[in-house]
Amino acid sequence: MKVVLQKVSHALVANNEMFNEINDGFCLLVGVSKTSTIEDARVLAKKIAAARVFEDEDGKINLSIKEVGGDILSISQFTLYASVKKGNRPSFTEAANGEAAKKLYQAFNEALTEEGIVVKEGFFGEHMDVRLVNDGPITIIYEAKDGKIV
């Protein structure tokens, strides 16, 4: 399981019918592979909830999202498992199928909520417009395999 974390001052997701938006917090792009597990989702949620990437009163990057009261906009993104080993068209054979991916994506979001963070979601399996203002900019890639951060 892979997560691209972007610290944001504002982020939103929209499709033709729905809309979700946050201010200070994280916009997360969440990819689920064929080998991802519930343990991967849980360990990533704990790691991200504890990530110290917000400034303290001295301007040092030292505080977690929980400490600053930030929110999360979580976007499912199977394309994180794209492979372009040959040719120019990406292959997505390493990405989990829709049902398995949705289950782990939801488990990941639930684990973040259990950490005391407000989580707003994108629209699973649908075309979306995602807009964000990356604050810092800070972008960090997290990955878990076999229940451990790699």
N, CA, C and O atoms as a GROMACS GRO file, in nm:
protein
  600
    1MET      N    1   0.086  -0.117   0.000
    1MET     CA    2   0.000   0.000   0.000
    1MET      C    3   0.090   0.123   0.000
    1MET      O    4   0.188   0.129   0.074
    2LYS      N    5   0.055   0.220  -0.084
    2LYS     CA    6   0.132   0.344  -0.094
    2LYS      C    7   0.041   0.462  -0.065
    2LYS      O    8  -0.077   0.462  -0.101
    3VAL      N    9   0.099   0.564   0.000
    3VAL     CA   10   0.028   0.688   0.024
    3VAL      C   11   0.121   0.804  -0.007
    3VAL      O   12   0.232   0.810   0.044
    4VAL      N   13   0.075   0.895  -0.091
    4VAL     CA   14   0.146   1.020  -0.115
    4VAL      C   15   0.077   1.124  -0.028
    4VAL      O   16  -0.040   1.156  -0.048
    5LEU      N   17   0.152   1.177   0.068
    5LEU     CA   18   0.102   1.279   0.160
    5LEU      C   19   0.145   1.416   0.110
    5LEU      O   20   0.263   1.438   0.083
    6GLN      N   21   0.050   1.505   0.097
    6GLN     CA   22   0.081   1.644   0.064
    6GLN      C   23   0.021   1.731   0.173
    6GLN      O   24  -0.100   1.730   0.196
    7LYS      N   25   0.108   1.808   0.240
    7LYS     CA   26   0.060   1.903   0.341
    7LYS      C   27  -0.003   2.018   0.264
    7LYS      O   28   0.058   2.075   0.173
    8VAL      N   29  -0.128   2.053   0.301
    8VAL     CA   30  -0.201   2.152   0.225
    8VAL      C   31  -0.258   2.262   0.315
    8VAL      O   32  -0.287   2.241   0.433
    9SER      N   33  -0.274   2.379   0.255
    9SER     CA   34  -0.349   2.485   0.322
    9SER      C   35  -0.494   2.483   0.275
    9SER      O   36  -0.582   2.542   0.338
   10HIS      N   37  -0.519   2.414   0.163
   10HIS     CA   38  -0.654   2.399   0.111
   10HIS      C   39  -0.654   2.285   0.008
   10HIS      O   40  -0.559   2.272  -0.069
   11ALA      N   41  -0.758   2.204   0.008
   11ALA     CA   42  -0.773   2.098  -0.092
   11ALA      C   43  -0.921   2.069  -0.110
   11ALA      O   44  -1.000   2.079  -0.016
   12LEU      N   45  -0.956   2.033  -0.233
   12LEU     CA   46  -1.094   1.995  -0.260
   12LEU      C   47  -1.099   1.888  -0.367
   12LEU      O   48  -1.008   1.874  -0.449
   13VAL      N   49  -1.208   1.814  -0.365
   13VAL     CA   50  -1.234   1.712  -0.465
   13VAL      C   51  -1.380   1.728  -0.509
   13VAL      O   52  -1.468   1.752  -0.427
   14ALA      N   53  -1.401   1.716  -0.638
   14ALA     CA   54  -1.536   1.732  -0.691
   14ALA      C   55  -1.557   1.638  -0.808
   14ALA      O   56  -1.462   1.602  -0.878
   15ASN      N   57  -1.682   1.599  -0.829
   15ASN     CA   58  -1.723   1.536  -0.953
   15ASN      C   59  -1.851   1.607  -0.994
   15ASN      O   60  -1.880   1.714  -0.941
   16ASN      N   61  -1.927   1.552  -1.083
   16ASN     CA   62  -2.046   1.622  -1.132
   16ASN      C   63  -2.152   1.645  -1.025
   16ASN      O   64  -2.233   1.737  -1.037
   17GLU      N   65  -2.151   1.562  -0.920
   17GLU     CA   66  -2.259   1.569  -0.822
   17GLU      C   67  -2.215   1.605  -0.681
   17GLU      O   68  -2.294   1.661  -0.605
   18MET      N   69  -2.091   1.574  -0.646
   18MET     CA   70  -2.052   1.587  -0.506
   18MET      C   71  -1.927   1.672  -0.491
   18MET      O   72  -1.861   1.709  -0.588
   19PHE      N   73  -1.897   1.703  -0.364
   19PHE     CA   74  -1.789   1.795  -0.334
   19PHE      C   75  -1.742   1.771  -0.192
   19PHE      O   76  -1.824   1.757  -0.101
   20ASN      N   77  -1.611   1.767  -0.170
   20ASN     CA   78  -1.553   1.764  -0.035
   20ASN      C   79  -1.436   1.859  -0.033
   20ASN      O   80  -1.368   1.878  -0.134
   21GLU      N   81  -1.413   1.919   0.083
   21GLU     CA   82  -1.311   2.024   0.093
   21GLU      C   83  -1.254   2.027   0.234
   21GLU      O   84  -1.325   2.004   0.331
   22ILE      N   85  -1.124   2.058   0.243
   22ILE     CA   86  -1.060   2.081   0.372
   22ILE      C   87  -0.973   2.206   0.362
   22ILE      O   88  -0.940   2.252   0.254
   23ASN      N   89  -0.939   2.259   0.478
   23ASN     CA   90  -0.835   2.360   0.486
   23ASN      C   91  -0.713   2.292   0.546
   23ASN      O   92  -0.688   2.177   0.511
   24ASP      N   93  -0.639   2.354   0.630
   24ASP     CA   94  -0.511   2.301   0.678
   24ASP      C   95  -0.517   2.152   0.712
   24ASP      O   96  -0.602   2.108   0.789
   25GLY      N   97  -0.425   2.077   0.652
   25GLY     CA   98  -0.419   1.934   0.678
   25GLY      C   99  -0.340   1.862   0.571
   25GLY      O  100  -0.241   1.913   0.520
   26PHE      N  101  -0.386   1.740   0.539
   26PHE     CA  102  -0.320   1.656   0.439
   26PHE      C  103  -0.417   1.620   0.327
   26PHE      O  104  -0.534   1.591   0.352
   27CYS      N  105  -0.367   1.623   0.206
   27CYS     CA  106  -0.434   1.558   0.094
   27CYS      C  107  -0.355   1.430   0.070
   27CYS      O  108  -0.236   1.434   0.042
   28LEU      N  109  -0.422   1.318   0.082
   28LEU     CA  110  -0.358   1.188   0.068
   28LEU      C  111  -0.404   1.120  -0.060
   28LEU      O  112  -0.524   1.110  -0.086
   29LEU      N  113  -0.308   1.073  -0.140
   29LEU     CA  114  -0.337   0.989  -0.255
   29LEU      C  115  -0.306   0.847  -0.212
   29LEU      O  116  -0.192   0.817  -0.175
   30VAL      N  117  -0.404   0.759  -0.215
   30VAL     CA  118  -0.394   0.626  -0.154
   30VAL      C  119  -0.402   0.520  -0.262
   30VAL      O  120  -0.502   0.508  -0.333
   31GLY      N  121  -0.294   0.441  -0.275
   31GLY     CA  122  -0.289   0.332  -0.370
   31GLY      C  123  -0.286   0.197  -0.300
   31GLY      O  124  -0.213   0.179  -0.202
   32VAL      N  125  -0.364   0.104  -0.351
   32VAL     CA  126  -0.372  -0.031  -0.293
   32VAL      C  127  -0.325  -0.131  -0.397
   32VAL      O  128  -0.374  -0.132  -0.510
   33SER      N  129  -0.229  -0.214  -0.358
   33SER     CA  130  -0.178  -0.316  -0.451
   33SER      C  131  -0.246  -0.450  -0.424
   33SER      O  132  -0.320  -0.466  -0.328
   34LYS      N  133  -0.219  -0.546  -0.512
   34LYS     CA  134  -0.272  -0.681  -0.496
   34LYS      C  135  -0.227  -0.745  -0.366
   34LYS      O  136  -0.298  -0.830  -0.310
   35THR      N  137  -0.110  -0.705  -0.316
   35THR     CA  138  -0.055  -0.768  -0.195
   35THR      C  139  -0.080  -0.686  -0.068
   35THR      O  140  -0.035  -0.726   0.039
   36SER      N  141  -0.150  -0.573  -0.079
   36SER     CA  142  -0.176  -0.489   0.039
   36SER      C  143  -0.267  -0.562   0.137
   36SER      O  144  -0.352  -0.643   0.098
   37THR      N  145  -0.248  -0.533   0.266
   37THR     CA  146  -0.324  -0.599   0.372
   37THR      C  147  -0.384  -0.496   0.467
   37THR      O  148  -0.349  -0.378   0.463
   38ILE      N  149  -0.475  -0.542   0.552
   38ILE     CA  150  -0.534  -0.456   0.654
   38ILE      C  151  -0.426  -0.404   0.749
   38ILE      O  152  -0.434  -0.291   0.797
   39GLU      N  153  -0.325  -0.486   0.775
   39GLU     CA  154  -0.214  -0.442   0.861
   39GLU      C  155  -0.139  -0.326   0.796
   39GLU      O  156  -0.096  -0.234   0.866
   40ASP      N  157  -0.122  -0.330   0.664
   40ASP     CA  158  -0.058  -0.219   0.593
   40ASP      C  159  -0.139  -0.092   0.613
   40ASP      O  160  -0.083   0.015   0.640
   41ALA      N  161  -0.271  -0.102   0.598
   41ALA     CA  162  -0.358   0.015   0.615
   41ALA      C  163  -0.345   0.072   0.756
   41ALA      O  164  -0.337   0.194   0.773
   42ARG      N  165  -0.344  -0.013   0.854
   42ARG     CA  166  -0.337   0.034   0.994
   42ARG      C  167  -0.203   0.098   1.027
   42ARG      O  168  -0.198   0.203   1.091
   43VAL      N  169  -0.094   0.036   0.983
   43VAL     CA  170   0.038   0.091   1.014
   43VAL      C  171   0.060   0.224   0.942
   43VAL      O  172   0.122   0.314   0.997
   44LEU      N  173   0.010   0.236   0.821
   44LEU     CA  174   0.021   0.363   0.748
   44LEU      C  175  -0.061   0.472   0.816
   44LEU      O  176  -0.016   0.586   0.829
   45ALA      N  177  -0.181   0.438   0.861
   45ALA     CA  178  -0.265   0.538   0.929
   45ALA      C  179  -0.197   0.588   1.056
   45ALA      O  180  -0.197   0.709   1.082
   46LYS      N  181  -0.140   0.499   1.134
   46LYS     CA  182  -0.070   0.540   1.256
   46LYS      C  183   0.051   0.628   1.225
   46LYS      O  184   0.074   0.729   1.292
   47LYS      N  185   0.127   0.590   1.124
   47LYS     CA  186   0.246   0.665   1.086
   47LYS      C  187   0.209   0.805   1.038
   47LYS      O  188   0.273   0.903   1.076
   48ILE      N  189   0.107   0.814   0.956
   48ILE     CA  190   0.066   0.943   0.901
   48ILE      C  191   0.004   1.031   1.010
   48ILE      O  192   0.029   1.152   1.013
   49ALA      N  193  -0.075   0.973   1.099
   49ALA     CA  194  -0.134   1.050   1.209
   49ALA      C  195  -0.026   1.110   1.299
   49ALA      O  196  -0.046   1.216   1.358
   50ALA      N  197   0.087   1.042   1.310
   50ALA     CA  198   0.195   1.088   1.398
   50ALA      C  199   0.302   1.172   1.325
   50ALA      O  200   0.392   1.226   1.389
   51ALA      N  201   0.290   1.183   1.193
   51ALA     CA  202   0.392   1.255   1.114
   51ALA      C  203   0.404   1.399   1.163
   51ALA      O  204   0.304   1.471   1.171
   52ARG      N  205   0.524   1.440   1.195
   52ARG     CA  206   0.549   1.575   1.247
   52ARG      C  207   0.595   1.665   1.133
   52ARG      O  208   0.715   1.677   1.107
   53VAL      N  209   0.499   1.727   1.065
   53VAL     CA  210   0.531   1.811   0.949
   53VAL      C  211   0.468   1.951   0.957
   53VAL      O  212   0.472   2.026   0.860
   54PHE      N  213   0.411   1.984   1.072
   54PHE     CA  214   0.355   2.118   1.091
   54PHE      C  215   0.448   2.199   1.182
   54PHE      O  216   0.516   2.144   1.268
   55GLU      N  217   0.449   2.330   1.160
   55GLU     CA  218   0.539   2.417   1.234
   55GLU      C  219   0.489   2.441   1.377
   55GLU      O  220   0.370   2.454   1.401
   56ASP      N  221   0.586   2.445   1.471
   56ASP     CA  222   0.554   2.482   1.608
   56ASP      C  223   0.568   2.634   1.623
   56ASP      O  224   0.585   2.705   1.524
   57GLU      N  225   0.559   2.683   1.746
   57GLU     CA  226   0.564   2.827   1.770
   57GLU      C  227   0.699   2.889   1.733
   57GLU      O  228   0.708   3.011   1.716
   58ASP      N  229   0.803   2.807   1.719
   58ASP     CA  230   0.936   2.855   1.679
   58ASP      C  231   0.961   2.840   1.529
   58ASP      O  232   1.070   2.868   1.480
   59GLY      N  233   0.858   2.795   1.455
   59GLY     CA  234   0.872   2.778   1.312
   59GLY      C  235   0.941   2.650   1.271
   59GLY      O  236   0.973   2.632   1.154
   60LYS      N  237   0.963   2.559   1.365
   60LYS     CA  238   1.027   2.430   1.336
   60LYS      C  239   0.919   2.328   1.301
   60LYS      O  240   0.811   2.327   1.361
   61ILE      N  241   0.949   2.244   1.205
   61ILE     CA  242   0.855   2.138   1.166
   61ILE      C  243   0.862   2.032   1.276
   61ILE      O  244   0.955   1.952   1.284
   62ASN      N  245   0.758   2.035   1.362
   62ASN     CA  246   0.767   1.957   1.485
   62ASN      C  247   0.633   1.904   1.535
   62ASN      O  248   0.629   1.831   1.634
   63LEU      N  249   0.522   1.941   1.469
   63LEU     CA  250   0.390   1.904   1.520
   63LEU      C  251   0.317   1.810   1.424
   63LEU      O  252   0.337   1.814   1.303
   64SER      N  253   0.231   1.726   1.482
   64SER     CA  254   0.151   1.633   1.402
   64SER      C  255   0.018   1.698   1.362
   64SER      O  256  -0.019   1.803   1.415
   65ILE      N  257  -0.051   1.634   1.270
   65ILE     CA  258  -0.182   1.682   1.227
   65ILE      C  259  -0.281   1.685   1.343
   65ILE      O  260  -0.366   1.774   1.350
   66LYS      N  261  -0.270   1.589   1.434
   66LYS     CA  262  -0.358   1.588   1.550
   66LYS      C  263  -0.331   1.708   1.640
   66LYS      O  264  -0.424   1.766   1.695
   67GLU      N  265  -0.204   1.743   1.655
   67GLU     CA  266  -0.168   1.855   1.743
   67GLU      C  267  -0.214   1.990   1.689
   67GLU      O  268  -0.236   2.083   1.766
   68VAL      N  269  -0.229   2.002   1.557
   68VAL     CA  270  -0.273   2.129   1.499
   68VAL      C  271  -0.421   2.128   1.462
   68VAL      O  272  -0.474   2.228   1.415
   69GLY      N  273  -0.488   2.014   1.482
   69GLY     CA  274  -0.631   2.006   1.452
   69GLY      C  275  -0.662   2.007   1.304
   69GLY      O  276  -0.768   2.056   1.262
   70GLY      N  277  -0.571   1.952   1.222
   70GLY     CA  278  -0.592   1.948   1.078
   70GLY      C  279  -0.683   1.835   1.034
   70GLY      O  280  -0.710   1.742   1.110
   71ASP      N  281  -0.730   1.845   0.912
   71ASP     CA  282  -0.817   1.744   0.852
   71ASP      C  283  -0.744   1.673   0.739
   71ASP      O  284  -0.637   1.715   0.696
   72ILE      N  285  -0.804   1.565   0.692
   72ILE     CA  286  -0.748   1.488   0.580
   72ILE      C  287  -0.850   1.477   0.469
   72ILE      O  288  -0.968   1.449   0.492
   73LEU      N  289  -0.803   1.499   0.346
   73LEU     CA  290  -0.880   1.467   0.226
   73LEU      C  291  -0.812   1.346   0.165
   73LEU      O  292  -0.698   1.355   0.117
   74SER      N  293  -0.880   1.232   0.165
   74SER     CA  294  -0.823   1.105   0.120
   74SER      C  295  -0.880   1.069  -0.016
   74SER      O  296  -1.001   1.060  -0.035
   75ILE      N  297  -0.788   1.049  -0.113
   75ILE     CA  298  -0.826   1.022  -0.251
   75ILE      C  299  -0.772   0.886  -0.292
   75ILE      O  300  -0.651   0.863  -0.287
   76SER      N  301  -0.859   0.795  -0.332
   76SER     CA  302  -0.815   0.666  -0.383
   76SER      C  303  -0.748   0.686  -0.518
   76SER      O  304  -0.800   0.757  -0.604
   77GLN      N  305  -0.630   0.624  -0.537
   77GLN     CA  306  -0.554   0.647  -0.660
   77GLN      C  307  -0.480   0.520  -0.702
   77GLN      O  308  -0.365   0.498  -0.663
   78PHE      N  309  -0.548   0.435  -0.780
   78PHE     CA  310  -0.487   0.309  -0.823
   78PHE      C  311  -0.366   0.332  -0.911
   78PHE      O  312  -0.281   0.243  -0.924
   79THR      N  313  -0.354   0.449  -0.973
   79THR     CA  314  -0.243   0.476  -1.064
   79THR      C  315  -0.108   0.484  -0.991
   79THR      O  316  -0.004   0.489  -1.057
   80LEU      N  317  -0.108   0.485  -0.859
   80LEU     CA  318   0.020   0.480  -0.786
   80LEU      C  319   0.092   0.348  -0.811
   80LEU      O  320   0.212   0.337  -0.788
   81TYR      N  321   0.019   0.248  -0.858
   81TYR     CA  322   0.080   0.119  -0.890
   81TYR      C  323   0.098   0.100  -1.041
   81TYR      O  324   0.100  -0.014  -1.089
   82ALA      N  325   0.110   0.208  -1.114
   82ALA     CA  326   0.138   0.199  -1.257
   82ALA      C  327   0.278   0.148  -1.281
   82ALA      O  328   0.370   0.177  -1.204
   83SER      N  329   0.296   0.073  -1.387
   83SER     CA  330   0.427   0.024  -1.429
   83SER      C  331   0.444   0.059  -1.577
   83SER      O  332   0.352   0.042  -1.657
   84VAL      N  333   0.562   0.107  -1.612
   84VAL     CA  334   0.591   0.140  -1.752
   84VAL      C  335   0.721   0.072  -1.794
   84VAL      O  336   0.810   0.136  -1.850
   85LYS      N  337   0.731  -0.057  -1.767
   85LYS     CA  338   0.853  -0.133  -1.797
   85LYS      C  339   0.881  -0.142  -1.946
   85LYS      O  340   0.997  -0.141  -1.988
   86LYS      N  341   0.777  -0.152  -2.025
   86LYS     CA  342   0.798  -0.155  -2.170
   86LYS      C  343   0.687  -0.074  -2.236
   86LYS      O  344   0.575  -0.066  -2.185
   87GLY      N  345   0.720  -0.015  -2.348
   87GLY     CA  346   0.623   0.067  -2.418
   87GLY      C  347   0.596   0.198  -2.346
   87GLY      O  348   0.669   0.236  -2.254
   88ASN      N  349   0.492   0.265  -2.389
   88ASN     CA  350   0.459   0.396  -2.333
   88ASN      C  351   0.327   0.399  -2.258
   88ASN      O  352   0.296   0.497  -2.190
   89ARG      N  353   0.252   0.294  -2.270
   89ARG     CA  354   0.123   0.288  -2.200
   89ARG      C  355   0.143   0.220  -2.065
   89ARG      O  356   0.195   0.109  -2.058
   90PRO      N  357   0.101   0.286  -1.957
   90PRO     CA  358   0.119   0.224  -1.825
   90PRO      C  359   0.032   0.100  -1.808
   90PRO      O  360  -0.078   0.089  -1.863
   91SER      N  361   0.084   0.008  -1.730
   91SER     CA  362   0.011  -0.112  -1.691
   91SER      C  363  -0.027  -0.097  -1.544
   91SER      O  364   0.050  -0.043  -1.464
   92PHE      N  365  -0.145  -0.144  -1.509
   92PHE     CA  366  -0.191  -0.132  -1.371
   92PHE      C  367  -0.215  -0.271  -1.310
   92PHE      O  368  -0.300  -0.287  -1.222
   93THR      N  369  -0.140  -0.370  -1.357
   93THR     CA  370  -0.161  -0.507  -1.312
   93THR      C  371  -0.126  -0.528  -1.164
   93THR      O  372  -0.173  -0.624  -1.103
   94GLU      N  373  -0.045  -0.441  -1.107
   94GLU     CA  374  -0.009  -0.455  -0.965
   94GLU      C  375  -0.114  -0.396  -0.871
   94GLU      O  376  -0.112  -0.423  -0.751
   95ALA      N  377  -0.204  -0.314  -0.925
   95ALA     CA  378  -0.310  -0.253  -0.843
   95ALA      C  379  -0.414  -0.358  -0.806
   95ALA      O  380  -0.443  -0.449  -0.884
   96ALA      N  381  -0.469  -0.344  -0.687
   96ALA     CA  382  -0.574  -0.435  -0.642
   96ALA      C  383  -0.700  -0.414  -0.724
   96ALA      O  384  -0.723  -0.306  -0.779
   97ASN      N  385  -0.783  -0.518  -0.733
   97ASN     CA  386  -0.912  -0.503  -0.802
   97ASN      C  387  -1.001  -0.410  -0.721
   97ASN      O  388  -0.974  -0.385  -0.603
   98GLY      N  389  -1.106  -0.360  -0.782
   98GLY     CA  390  -1.192  -0.260  -0.720
   98GLY      C  391  -1.246  -0.296  -0.584
   98GLY      O  392  -1.241  -0.215  -0.491
   99GLU      N  393  -1.299  -0.416  -0.570
   99GLU     CA  394  -1.360  -0.457  -0.443
   99GLU      C  395  -1.256  -0.463  -0.331
   99GLU      O  396  -1.279  -0.410  -0.222
  100ALA      N  397  -1.142  -0.527  -0.356
  100ALA     CA  398  -1.037  -0.538  -0.254
  100ALA      C  399  -0.978  -0.401  -0.221
  100ALA      O  400  -0.952  -0.370  -0.105
  101ALA      N  401  -0.958  -0.319  -0.325
  101ALA     CA  402  -0.901  -0.186  -0.304
  101ALA      C  403  -0.994  -0.100  -0.220
  101ALA      O  404  -0.950  -0.030  -0.129
  102LYS      N  405  -1.123  -0.104  -0.250
  102LYS     CA  406  -1.219  -0.022  -0.176
  102LYS      C  407  -1.222  -0.062  -0.029
  102LYS      O  408  -1.229   0.024   0.059
  103LYS      N  409  -1.218  -0.191  -0.004
  103LYS     CA  410  -1.220  -0.241   0.135
  103LYS      C  411  -1.100  -0.187   0.213
  103LYS      O  412  -1.115  -0.141   0.326
  104LEU      N  413  -0.980  -0.192   0.154
  104LEU     CA  414  -0.861  -0.146   0.225
  104LEU      C  415  -0.854   0.006   0.232
  104LEU      O  416  -0.807   0.062   0.331
  105TYR      N  417  -0.901   0.074   0.129
  105TYR     CA  418  -0.908   0.221   0.130
  105TYR      C  419  -0.999   0.266   0.245
  105TYR      O  420  -0.964   0.357   0.320
  106GLN      N  421  -1.113   0.204   0.258
  106GLN     CA  422  -1.205   0.240   0.366
  106GLN      C  423  -1.148   0.205   0.503
  106GLN      O  424  -1.166   0.280   0.599
  107ALA      N  425  -1.079   0.091   0.513
  107ALA     CA  426  -1.015   0.053   0.639
  107ALA      C  427  -0.907   0.154   0.679
  107ALA      O  428  -0.893   0.188   0.796
  108PHE      N  429  -0.832   0.200   0.581
  108PHE     CA  430  -0.729   0.302   0.604
  108PHE      C  431  -0.793   0.430   0.657
  108PHE      O  432  -0.746   0.488   0.755
  109ASN      N  433  -0.900   0.475   0.593
  109ASN     CA  434  -0.968   0.597   0.636
  109ASN      C  435  -1.029   0.581   0.775
  109ASN      O  436  -1.025   0.674   0.855
  110GLU      N  437  -1.084   0.464   0.803
  110GLU     CA  438  -1.140   0.437   0.936
  110GLU      C  439  -1.030   0.438   1.042
  110GLU      O  440  -1.052   0.488   1.153
  111ALA      N  441  -0.914   0.384   1.010
  111ALA     CA  442  -0.802   0.384   1.105
  111ALA      C  443  -0.755   0.526   1.134
  111ALA      O  444  -0.719   0.558   1.247
  112LEU      N  445  -0.755   0.613   1.033
  112LEU     CA  446  -0.721   0.754   1.055
  112LEU      C  447  -0.825   0.820   1.145
  112LEU      O  448  -0.790   0.898   1.233
  113THR      N  449  -0.952   0.790   1.122
  113THR     CA  450  -1.059   0.845   1.206
  113THR      C  451  -1.043   0.799   1.350
  113THR      O  452  -1.065   0.876   1.443
  114GLU      N  453  -1.006   0.673   1.368
  114GLU     CA  454  -0.984   0.620   1.504
  114GLU      C  455  -0.868   0.691   1.573
  114GLU      O  456  -0.860   0.692   1.696
  115GLU      N  457  -0.778   0.751   1.495
  115GLU     CA  458  -0.667   0.829   1.551
  115GLU      C  459  -0.715   0.969   1.593
  115GLU      O  460  -0.637   1.048   1.646
  116GLY      N  461  -0.843   1.000   1.568
  116GLY     CA  462  -0.898   1.128   1.609
  116GLY      C  463  -0.889   1.238   1.504
  116GLY      O  464  -0.893   1.356   1.536
  117ILE      N  465  -0.876   1.198   1.377
  117ILE     CA  466  -0.862   1.294   1.268
  117ILE      C  467  -0.989   1.292   1.182
  117ILE      O  468  -1.043   1.185   1.153
  118VAL      N  469  -1.036   1.410   1.144
  118VAL     CA  470  -1.150   1.420   1.051
  118VAL      C  471  -1.100   1.382   0.912
  118VAL      O  472  -1.003   1.440   0.862
  119VAL      N  473  -1.167   1.285   0.850
  119VAL     CA  474  -1.128   1.238   0.717
  119VAL      C  475  -1.246   1.258   0.622
  119VAL      O  476  -1.356   1.210   0.646
  120LYS      N  477  -1.218   1.329   0.514
  120LYS     CA  478  -1.316   1.344   0.406
  120LYS      C  479  -1.261   1.267   0.287
  120LYS      O  480  -1.140   1.266   0.263
  121GLU      N  481  -1.350   1.203   0.213
  121GLU     CA  482  -1.306   1.114   0.106
  121GLU      C  483  -1.336   1.170  -0.032
  121GLU      O  484  -1.424   1.254  -0.051
  122GLY      N  485  -1.259   1.118  -0.128
  122GLY     CA  486  -1.290   1.138  -0.268
  122GLY      C  487  -1.397   1.038  -0.308
  122GLY      O  488  -1.466   0.983  -0.222
  123PHE      N  489  -1.410   1.014  -0.437
  123PHE     CA  490  -1.517   0.931  -0.489
  123PHE      C  491  -1.455   0.806  -0.550
  123PHE      O  492  -1.398   0.812  -0.659
  124PHE      N  493  -1.465   0.695  -0.482
  124PHE     CA  494  -1.397   0.572  -0.522
  124PHE      C  495  -1.442   0.527  -0.660
  124PHE      O  496  -1.561   0.517  -0.688
  125GLY      N  497  -1.344   0.500  -0.745
  125GLY     CA  498  -1.371   0.444  -0.877
  125GLY      C  499  -1.433   0.540  -0.976
  125GLY      O  500  -1.485   0.498  -1.079
  126GLU      N  501  -1.430   0.669  -0.946
  126GLU     CA  502  -1.490   0.767  -1.035
  126GLU      C  503  -1.387   0.870  -1.079
  126GLU      O  504  -1.284   0.890  -1.013
  127HIS      N  505  -1.416   0.936  -1.189
  127HIS     CA  506  -1.333   1.047  -1.233
  127HIS      C  507  -1.357   1.164  -1.138
  127HIS      O  508  -1.471   1.194  -1.103
  128MET      N  509  -1.249   1.229  -1.095
  128MET     CA  510  -1.260   1.339  -1.000
  128MET      C  511  -1.172   1.453  -1.044
  128MET      O  512  -1.074   1.434  -1.116
  129ASP      N  513  -1.208   1.572  -1.000
  129ASP     CA  514  -1.120   1.688  -1.008
  129ASP      C  515  -1.066   1.710  -0.868
  129ASP      O  516  -1.143   1.728  -0.773
  130VAL      N  517  -0.934   1.708  -0.854
  130VAL     CA  518  -0.870   1.730  -0.725
  130VAL      C  519  -0.787   1.856  -0.736
  130VAL      O  520  -0.704   1.870  -0.827
  131ARG      N  521  -0.809   1.947  -0.645
  131ARG     CA  522  -0.733   2.073  -0.643
  131ARG      C  523  -0.674   2.090  -0.505
  131ARG      O  524  -0.738   2.060  -0.404
  132LEU      N  525  -0.550   2.141  -0.501
  132LEU     CA  526  -0.487   2.162  -0.371
  132LEU      C  527  -0.385   2.273  -0.378
  132LEU      O  528  -0.331   2.306  -0.483
  133VAL      N  529  -0.359   2.328  -0.261
  133VAL     CA  530  -0.250   2.423  -0.242
  133VAL      C  531  -0.153   2.354  -0.148
  133VAL      O  532  -0.178   2.342  -0.028
  134ASN      N  533  -0.040   2.308  -0.204
  134ASN     CA  534   0.061   2.237  -0.128
  134ASN      C  535   0.134   2.338  -0.040
  134ASN      O  536   0.190   2.435  -0.091
  135ASP      N  537   0.133   2.316   0.090
  135ASP     CA  538   0.191   2.409   0.186
  135ASP      C  539   0.332   2.366   0.220
  135ASP      O  540   0.351   2.257   0.275
  136GLY      N  541   0.428   2.446   0.189
  136GLY     CA  542   0.568   2.417   0.221
  136GLY      C  543   0.660   2.439   0.104
  136GLY      O  544   0.742   2.530   0.112
  137PRO      N  545   0.654   2.366  -0.002
  137PRO     CA  546   0.572   2.246  -0.021
  137PRO      C  547   0.630   2.126   0.055
  137PRO      O  548   0.751   2.107   0.063
  138ILE      N  549   0.540   2.047   0.108
  138ILE     CA  550   0.579   1.924   0.175
  138ILE      C  551   0.502   1.810   0.111
  138ILE      O  552   0.379   1.807   0.114
  139THR      N  553   0.576   1.715   0.052
  139THR     CA  554   0.519   1.594  -0.009
  139THR      C  555   0.605   1.477   0.036
  139THR      O  556   0.727   1.477   0.017
  140ILE      N  557   0.542   1.376   0.095
  140ILE     CA  558   0.614   1.259   0.147
  140ILE      C  559   0.543   1.134   0.096
  140ILE      O  560   0.420   1.126   0.098
  141ILE      N  561   0.622   1.037   0.051
  141ILE     CA  562   0.566   0.910   0.005
  141ILE      C  563   0.588   0.804   0.113
  141ILE      O  564   0.700   0.781   0.158
  142TYR      N  565   0.478   0.741   0.153
  142TYR     CA  566   0.483   0.632   0.252
  142TYR      C  567   0.444   0.503   0.181
  142TYR      O  568   0.362   0.503   0.090
  143GLU      N  569   0.505   0.394   0.225
  143GLU     CA  570   0.469   0.263   0.170
  143GLU      C  571   0.477   0.161   0.282
  143GLU      O  572   0.566   0.166   0.367
  144ALA      N  573   0.384   0.067   0.281
  144ALA     CA  574   0.384  -0.044   0.378
  144ALA      C  575   0.370  -0.175   0.302
  144ALA      O  576   0.293  -0.186   0.206
  145LYS      N  577   0.446  -0.274   0.347
  145LYS     CA  578   0.436  -0.411   0.296
  145LYS      C  579   0.446  -0.505   0.415
  145LYS      O  580   0.524  -0.483   0.507
  146ASP      N  581   0.366  -0.607   0.413
  146ASP     CA  582   0.367  -0.708   0.520
  146ASP      C  583   0.350  -0.645   0.658
  146ASP      O  584   0.411  -0.689   0.755
  147GLY      N  585   0.267  -0.540   0.666
  147GLY     CA  586   0.237  -0.478   0.794
  147GLY      C  587   0.347  -0.390   0.850
  147GLY      O  588   0.343  -0.353   0.967
  148LYS      N  589   0.447  -0.356   0.766
  148LYS     CA  590   0.559  -0.275   0.811
  148LYS      C  591   0.584  -0.161   0.713
  148LYS      O  592   0.565  -0.176   0.592
  149ILE      N  593   0.628  -0.046   0.764
  149ILE     CA  594   0.667   0.066   0.681
  149ILE      C  595   0.796   0.029   0.610
  149ILE      O  596   0.890  -0.020   0.673
  150VAL      N  597   0.802   0.052   0.479
  150VAL     CA  598   0.925   0.024   0.402
  150VAL      C  599   0.980   0.152   0.343
  150VAL      O  600   1.082   0.149   0.275
   0.00000   0.00000   0.00000
